[in-house]
Amino acid sequence: MIDAETANNICAVAVFLLLVAFFLNMFNYMSHESRTYLLMNAIGGLVAAWCSWHLDVMPFVILEGTWGLTALYKFLNIQFS
């Protein structure tokens, strides 16, 4: 198990990735259907969920895990269709 400070730092990077994707989409630099956007959301969400698990913050495990898995599902559907 990793220590709380390391988990917190990793989570901060993951959430930053989510926010970058969000802002790029909001200002029309990236489509919400682009593979890059979906991959940024999948990685950011799943890593944030993993960190939240280590920090024992279950509401964020559910939120970020759902976010990441949904983005991953959509990414894989686009990638392999």
A tleap script that builds the chain and sets N, CA, C and O, in Angstrom:
source leaprc.protein.ff14SB
mol = sequence {
  NMET ILE ASP ALA GLU THR ALA ASN ASN ILE
  CYS ALA VAL ALA VAL PHE LEU LEU LEU VAL
  ALA PHE PHE LEU ASN MET PHE ASN TYR MET
  SER HIE GLU SER ARG THR TYR LEU LEU MET
  ASN ALA ILE GLY GLY LEU VAL ALA ALA TRP
  CYS SER TRP HIE LEU ASP VAL MET PRO PHE
  VAL ILE LEU GLU GLY THR TRP GLY LEU THR
  ALA LEU TYR LYS PHE LEU ASN ILE GLN PHE
  CSER
}
set mol.1.N position { 0.847 -1.187 0.000 }
set mol.1.CA position { 0.000 0.000 0.000 }
set mol.1.C position { 0.884 1.239 0.000 }
set mol.1.O position { 1.928 1.279 0.652 }
set mol.2.N position { 0.446 2.246 -0.743 }
set mol.2.CA position { 1.222 3.479 -0.809 }
set mol.2.C position { 0.796 4.425 0.306 }
set mol.2.O position { -0.306 4.312 0.843 }
set mol.3.N position { 1.672 5.348 0.643 }
set mol.3.CA position { 1.339 6.288 1.709 }
set mol.3.C position { 0.372 7.354 1.182 }
set mol.3.O position { 0.233 7.546 -0.026 }
set mol.4.N position { -0.278 8.024 2.098 }
set mol.4.CA position { -1.334 8.982 1.750 }
set mol.4.C position { -0.813 10.148 0.926 }
set mol.4.O position { -1.501 10.614 0.017 }
set mol.5.N position { 0.375 10.624 1.222 }
set mol.5.CA position { 0.921 11.763 0.480 }
set mol.5.C position { 1.171 11.396 -0.982 }
set mol.5.O position { 0.867 12.180 -1.880 }
set mol.6.N position { 1.719 10.219 -1.220 }
set mol.6.CA position { 1.956 9.764 -2.589 }
set mol.6.C position { 0.635 9.582 -3.332 }
set mol.6.O position { 0.504 10.000 -4.483 }
set mol.7.N position { -0.346 8.958 -2.674 }
set mol.7.CA position { -1.663 8.772 -3.291 }
set mol.7.C position { -2.292 10.123 -3.620 }
set mol.7.O position { -2.891 10.296 -4.681 }
set mol.8.N position { -2.154 11.059 -2.719 }
set mol.8.CA position { -2.702 12.395 -2.938 }
set mol.8.C position { -2.046 13.077 -4.137 }
set mol.8.O position { -2.730 13.711 -4.941 }
set mol.9.N position { -0.739 12.951 -4.260 }
set mol.9.CA position { -0.026 13.570 -5.380 }
set mol.9.C position { -0.407 12.924 -6.713 }
set mol.9.O position { -0.603 13.623 -7.707 }
set mol.10.N position { -0.510 11.603 -6.737 }
set mol.10.CA position { -0.913 10.903 -7.954 }
set mol.10.C position { -2.340 11.308 -8.332 }
set mol.10.O position { -2.641 11.530 -9.505 }
set mol.11.N position { -3.202 11.401 -7.340 }
set mol.11.CA position { -4.594 11.795 -7.572 }
set mol.11.C position { -4.666 13.221 -8.134 }
set mol.11.O position { -5.487 13.506 -9.005 }
set mol.12.N position { -3.821 14.096 -7.644 }
set mol.12.CA position { -3.810 15.479 -8.137 }
set mol.12.C position { -3.452 15.516 -9.623 }
set mol.12.O position { -4.043 16.287 -10.379 }
set mol.13.N position { -2.502 14.702 -10.046 }
set mol.13.CA position { -2.128 14.639 -11.459 }
set mol.13.C position { -3.285 14.084 -12.284 }
set mol.13.O position { -3.567 14.589 -13.371 }
set mol.14.N position { -3.954 13.054 -11.782 }
set mol.14.CA position { -5.090 12.452 -12.496 }
set mol.14.C position { -6.229 13.454 -12.653 }
set mol.14.O position { -6.820 13.562 -13.727 }
set mol.15.N position { -6.533 14.175 -11.603 }
set mol.15.CA position { -7.610 15.170 -11.665 }
set mol.15.C position { -7.213 16.321 -12.585 }
set mol.15.O position { -8.061 16.873 -13.286 }
set mol.16.N position { -5.948 16.684 -12.588 }
set mol.16.CA position { -5.474 17.713 -13.517 }
set mol.16.C position { -5.686 17.261 -14.963 }
set mol.16.O position { -6.099 18.058 -15.805 }
set mol.17.N position { -5.410 16.008 -15.251 }
set mol.17.CA position { -5.640 15.453 -16.586 }
set mol.17.C position { -7.116 15.556 -16.971 }
set mol.17.O position { -7.443 15.920 -18.100 }
set mol.18.N position { -8.001 15.235 -16.032 }
set mol.18.CA position { -9.437 15.362 -16.280 }
set mol.18.C position { -9.824 16.812 -16.568 }
set mol.18.O position { -10.613 17.083 -17.473 }
set mol.19.N position { -9.271 17.723 -15.807 }
set mol.19.CA position { -9.600 19.135 -15.991 }
set mol.19.C position { -9.068 19.685 -17.313 }
set mol.19.O position { -9.733 20.495 -17.958 }
set mol.20.N position { -7.883 19.253 -17.715 }
set mol.20.CA position { -7.342 19.685 -19.007 }
set mol.20.C position { -8.262 19.217 -20.130 }
set mol.20.O position { -8.588 19.989 -21.032 }
set mol.21.N position { -8.680 17.949 -20.076 }
set mol.21.CA position { -9.600 17.419 -21.089 }
set mol.21.C position { -10.905 18.210 -21.097 }
set mol.21.O position { -11.432 18.540 -22.159 }
set mol.22.N position { -11.419 18.510 -19.914 }
set mol.22.CA position { -12.670 19.265 -19.801 }
set mol.22.C position { -12.538 20.650 -20.438 }
set mol.22.O position { -13.384 21.048 -21.238 }
set mol.23.N position { -11.483 21.382 -20.087 }
set mol.23.CA position { -11.308 22.727 -20.627 }
set mol.23.C position { -11.067 22.709 -22.133 }
set mol.23.O position { -11.589 23.560 -22.853 }
set mol.24.N position { -10.284 21.748 -22.614 }
set mol.24.CA position { -10.066 21.647 -24.059 }
set mol.24.C position { -11.376 21.398 -24.791 }
set mol.24.O position { -11.601 21.925 -25.880 }
set mol.25.N position { -12.232 20.594 -24.186 }
set mol.25.CA position { -13.538 20.336 -24.791 }
set mol.25.C position { -14.441 21.568 -24.713 }
set mol.25.O position { -15.105 21.906 -25.693 }
set mol.26.N position { -14.473 22.227 -23.589 }
set mol.26.CA position { -15.351 23.380 -23.408 }
set mol.26.C position { -15.011 24.532 -24.343 }
set mol.26.O position { -15.894 25.282 -24.759 }
set mol.27.N position { -13.728 24.672 -24.675 }
set mol.27.CA position { -13.316 25.768 -25.544 }
set mol.27.C position { -13.065 25.305 -26.979 }
set mol.27.O position { -12.361 25.954 -27.751 }
set mol.28.N position { -13.673 24.149 -27.309 }
set mol.28.CA position { -13.698 23.624 -28.684 }
set mol.28.C position { -12.323 23.324 -29.282 }
set mol.28.O position { -12.137 23.433 -30.493 }
set mol.29.N position { -11.363 22.948 -28.439 }
set mol.29.CA position { -10.073 22.499 -28.936 }
set mol.29.C position { -10.036 20.979 -29.111 }
set mol.29.O position { -9.140 20.438 -29.759 }
set mol.30.N position { -11.025 20.304 -28.523 }
set mol.30.CA position { -11.070 18.855 -28.580 }
set mol.30.C position { -12.523 18.409 -28.515 }
set mol.30.O position { -13.291 18.883 -27.678 }
set mol.31.N position { -12.892 17.497 -29.404 }
set mol.31.CA position { -14.257 16.979 -29.436 }
set mol.31.C position { -14.466 15.979 -28.296 }
set mol.31.O position { -13.542 15.270 -27.899 }
set mol.32.N position { -15.681 15.936 -27.786 }
set mol.32.CA position { -15.991 14.969 -26.729 }
set mol.32.C position { -16.021 13.539 -27.263 }
set mol.32.O position { -16.107 12.590 -26.484 }
set mol.33.N position { -15.953 13.380 -28.567 }
set mol.33.CA position { -15.921 12.052 -29.171 }
set mol.33.C position { -14.532 11.659 -29.676 }
set mol.33.O position { -14.366 10.578 -30.242 }
set mol.34.N position { -13.534 12.522 -29.481 }
set mol.34.CA position { -12.190 12.188 -29.951 }
set mol.34.C position { -11.559 11.125 -29.055 }
set mol.34.O position { -11.836 11.048 -27.858 }
set mol.35.N position { -10.714 10.321 -29.661 }
set mol.35.CA position { -10.041 9.265 -28.891 }
set mol.35.C position { -9.164 9.853 -27.799 }
set mol.35.O position { -9.079 9.300 -26.702 }
set mol.36.N position { -8.511 10.969 -28.091 }
set mol.36.CA position { -7.638 11.604 -27.092 }
set mol.36.C position { -8.438 12.040 -25.872 }
set mol.36.O position { -8.035 11.793 -24.735 }
set mol.37.N position { -9.566 12.684 -26.111 }
set mol.37.CA position { -10.424 13.147 -25.012 }
set mol.37.C position { -10.896 11.965 -24.163 }
set mol.37.O position { -10.834 12.009 -22.935 }
set mol.38.N position { -11.366 10.915 -24.830 }
set mol.38.CA position { -11.863 9.746 -24.105 }
set mol.38.C position { -10.752 9.046 -23.333 }
set mol.38.O position { -10.964 8.589 -22.210 }
set mol.39.N position { -9.568 8.962 -23.934 }
set mol.39.CA position { -8.451 8.321 -23.248 }
set mol.39.C position { -7.995 9.147 -22.048 }
set mol.39.O position { -7.673 8.588 -21.000 }
set mol.40.N position { -7.965 10.473 -22.192 }
set mol.40.CA position { -7.614 11.338 -21.057 }
set mol.40.C position { -8.607 11.135 -19.914 }
set mol.40.O position { -8.208 11.068 -18.751 }
set mol.41.N position { -9.893 11.036 -20.236 }
set mol.41.CA position { -10.914 10.827 -19.218 }
set mol.41.C position { -10.823 9.435 -18.602 }
set mol.41.O position { -10.997 9.281 -17.393 }
set mol.42.N position { -10.552 8.423 -19.418 }
set mol.42.CA position { -10.434 7.060 -18.900 }
set mol.42.C position { -9.244 6.948 -17.953 }
set mol.42.O position { -9.376 6.430 -16.844 }
set mol.43.N position { -8.091 7.429 -18.384 }
set mol.43.CA position { -6.891 7.348 -17.535 }
set mol.43.C position { -7.064 8.199 -16.283 }
set mol.43.O position { -6.811 7.732 -15.173 }
set mol.44.N position { -7.493 9.438 -16.457 }
set mol.44.CA position { -7.672 10.321 -15.302 }
set mol.44.C position { -8.678 9.777 -14.311 }
set mol.44.O position { -8.433 9.795 -13.105 }
set mol.45.N position { -9.811 9.293 -14.806 }
set mol.45.CA position { -10.847 8.767 -13.915 }
set mol.45.C position { -10.421 7.508 -13.191 }
set mol.45.O position { -10.652 7.374 -11.989 }
set mol.46.N position { -9.799 6.578 -13.909 }
set mol.46.CA position { -9.404 5.317 -13.274 }
set mol.46.C position { -8.249 5.505 -12.288 }
set mol.46.O position { -8.222 4.872 -11.232 }
set mol.47.N position { -7.307 6.367 -12.630 }
set mol.47.CA position { -6.206 6.636 -11.698 }
set mol.47.C position { -6.730 7.371 -10.462 }
set mol.47.O position { -6.318 7.068 -9.343 }
set mol.48.N position { -7.628 8.329 -10.657 }
set mol.48.CA position { -8.218 9.037 -9.511 }
set mol.48.C position { -9.028 8.083 -8.635 }
set mol.48.O position { -9.024 8.217 -7.412 }
set mol.49.N position { -9.719 7.125 -9.243 }
set mol.49.CA position { -10.472 6.132 -8.466 }
set mol.49.C position { -9.523 5.265 -7.656 }
set mol.49.O position { -9.777 4.981 -6.485 }
set mol.50.N position { -8.429 4.845 -8.280 }
set mol.50.CA position { -7.436 4.015 -7.587 }
set mol.50.C position { -6.843 4.766 -6.394 }
set mol.50.O position { -6.700 4.203 -5.308 }
set mol.51.N position { -6.502 6.029 -6.600 }
set mol.51.CA position { -5.954 6.838 -5.499 }
set mol.51.C position { -6.994 7.040 -4.401 }
set mol.51.O position { -6.673 6.965 -3.215 }
set mol.52.N position { -8.228 7.292 -4.793 }
set mol.52.CA position { -9.297 7.478 -3.806 }
set mol.52.C position { -9.504 6.217 -2.987 }
set mol.52.O position { -9.821 6.290 -1.799 }
set mol.53.N position { -9.328 5.063 -3.614 }
set mol.53.CA position { -9.411 3.780 -2.886 }
set mol.53.C position { -8.332 3.724 -1.810 }
set mol.53.O position { -8.599 3.325 -0.676 }
set mol.54.N position { -7.117 4.124 -2.167 }
set mol.54.CA position { -6.015 4.114 -1.206 }
set mol.54.C position { -6.215 5.149 -0.101 }
set mol.54.O position { -5.733 4.969 1.017 }
set mol.55.N position { -6.918 6.219 -0.413 }
set mol.55.CA position { -7.198 7.252 0.585 }
set mol.55.C position { -8.487 6.975 1.353 }
set mol.55.O position { -8.864 7.736 2.245 }
set mol.56.N position { -9.166 5.870 0.997 }
set mol.56.CA position { -10.405 5.434 1.660 }
set mol.56.C position { -11.511 6.492 1.547 }
set mol.56.O position { -12.180 6.816 2.528 }
set mol.57.N position { -11.686 7.017 0.342 }
set mol.57.CA position { -12.734 8.000 0.066 }
set mol.57.C position { -13.695 7.351 -0.937 }
set mol.57.O position { -13.605 7.585 -2.142 }
set mol.58.N position { -14.607 6.540 -0.419 }
set mol.58.CA position { -15.464 5.710 -1.265 }
set mol.58.C position { -16.371 6.484 -2.233 }
set mol.58.O position { -16.573 6.016 -3.354 }
set mol.59.N position { -16.924 7.639 -1.857 }
set mol.59.CA position { -17.747 8.355 -2.844 }
set mol.59.C position { -16.963 8.697 -4.114 }
set mol.59.O position { -17.510 8.646 -5.216 }
set mol.60.N position { -15.692 9.042 -3.959 }
set mol.60.CA position { -14.883 9.365 -5.128 }
set mol.60.C position { -14.416 8.123 -5.874 }
set mol.60.O position { -14.168 8.187 -7.078 }
set mol.61.N position { -14.295 7.008 -5.189 }
set mol.61.CA position { -14.010 5.752 -5.882 }
set mol.61.C position { -15.160 5.458 -6.848 }
set mol.61.O position { -14.938 5.105 -8.006 }
set mol.62.N position { -16.379 5.608 -6.359 }
set mol.62.CA position { -17.557 5.344 -7.194 }
set mol.62.C position { -17.645 6.365 -8.334 }
set mol.62.O position { -17.824 5.985 -9.491 }
set mol.63.N position { -17.520 7.644 -8.017 }
set mol.63.CA position { -17.619 8.702 -9.023 }
set mol.63.C position { -16.548 8.558 -10.094 }
set mol.63.O position { -16.858 8.467 -11.282 }
set mol.64.N position { -15.292 8.539 -9.673 }
set mol.64.CA position { -14.187 8.505 -10.625 }
set mol.64.C position { -14.106 7.167 -11.356 }
set mol.64.O position { -13.758 7.118 -12.536 }
set mol.65.N position { -14.431 6.076 -10.648 }
set mol.65.CA position { -14.435 4.771 -11.292 }
set mol.65.C position { -15.484 4.688 -12.385 }
set mol.65.O position { -15.223 4.158 -13.465 }
set mol.66.N position { -16.661 5.207 -12.109 }
set mol.66.CA position { -17.721 5.232 -13.122 }
set mol.66.C position { -17.321 6.109 -14.292 }
set mol.66.O position { -17.526 5.738 -15.448 }
set mol.67.N position { -16.760 7.254 -14.006 }
set mol.67.CA position { -16.291 8.185 -15.029 }
set mol.67.C position { -15.246 7.502 -15.915 }
set mol.67.O position { -15.351 7.525 -17.141 }
set mol.68.N position { -14.254 6.904 -15.292 }
set mol.68.CA position { -13.174 6.269 -16.031 }
set mol.68.C position { -13.633 5.065 -16.842 }
set mol.68.O position { -13.235 4.904 -17.996 }
set mol.69.N position { -14.465 4.219 -16.247 }
set mol.69.CA position { -14.945 3.027 -16.961 }
set mol.69.C position { -15.860 3.398 -18.125 }
set mol.69.O position { -15.814 2.764 -19.179 }
set mol.70.N position { -16.684 4.414 -17.938 }
set mol.70.CA position { -17.559 4.864 -19.021 }
set mol.70.C position { -16.735 5.413 -20.188 }
set mol.70.O position { -17.014 5.106 -21.346 }
set mol.71.N position { -15.729 6.218 -19.882 }
set mol.71.CA position { -14.865 6.761 -20.934 }
set mol.71.C position { -14.081 5.645 -21.621 }
set mol.71.O position { -13.903 5.669 -22.839 }
set mol.72.N position { -13.612 4.670 -20.846 }
set mol.72.CA position { -12.881 3.544 -21.423 }
set mol.72.C position { -13.783 2.727 -22.344 }
set mol.72.O position { -13.361 2.329 -23.429 }
set mol.73.N position { -15.011 2.477 -21.922 }
set mol.73.CA position { -15.982 1.745 -22.744 }
set mol.73.C position { -16.205 2.456 -24.076 }
set mol.73.O position { -16.178 1.829 -25.136 }
set mol.74.N position { -16.427 3.773 -24.013 }
set mol.74.CA position { -16.655 4.552 -25.228 }
set mol.74.C position { -15.412 4.558 -26.107 }
set mol.74.O position { -15.513 4.434 -27.327 }
set mol.75.N position { -14.240 4.702 -25.495 }
set mol.75.CA position { -12.979 4.689 -26.238 }
set mol.75.C position { -12.795 3.369 -26.972 }
set mol.75.O position { -12.443 3.359 -28.152 }
set mol.76.N position { -13.027 2.267 -26.292 }
set mol.76.CA position { -12.860 0.956 -26.911 }
set mol.76.C position { -13.870 0.725 -28.024 }
set mol.76.O position { -13.548 0.096 -29.031 }
set mol.77.N position { -15.088 1.228 -27.853 }
set mol.77.CA position { -16.095 1.112 -28.911 }
set mol.77.C position { -15.687 1.887 -30.157 }
set mol.77.O position { -15.893 1.415 -31.275 }
set mol.78.N position { -15.116 3.060 -29.977 }
set mol.78.CA position { -14.656 3.844 -31.123 }
set mol.78.C position { -13.407 3.202 -31.728 }
set mol.78.O position { -13.277 3.117 -32.949 }
set mol.79.N position { -12.502 2.759 -30.882 }
set mol.79.CA position { -11.230 2.210 -31.331 }
set mol.79.C position { -11.416 0.954 -32.186 }
set mol.79.O position { -10.722 0.771 -33.186 }
set mol.80.N position { -12.345 0.101 -31.794 }
set mol.80.CA position { -12.484 -1.190 -32.443 }
set mol.80.C position { -13.758 -1.335 -33.280 }
set mol.80.O position { -14.186 -2.449 -33.583 }
set mol.81.N position { -14.357 -0.208 -33.648 }
set mol.81.CA position { -15.559 -0.316 -34.488 }
set mol.81.C position { -15.253 -0.036 -35.939 }
set mol.81.O position { -16.151 -0.084 -36.779 }
savepdb mol mol.pdb
quit
